[in-house]
């Protein structure tokens, strides 16, 4: 896993576009510049690695929407 992640980061740094699909939030945050959350086949949330809100992302991953407070 570490080897593959290292290769992905090298390729990203060289400007290669990479589509990473994962259920592991930590992996997504470590490897991504831009994050899109899909739920039931539709994009329901988009953010950048710099503006990540882990709680918000988790809600969209689990429910397809953010829960009201």
Helices and strands as residue ranges (DSSP letters): H 2-13, H 25-31, E 34-39, E 42-48, G 49-51, H 54-63
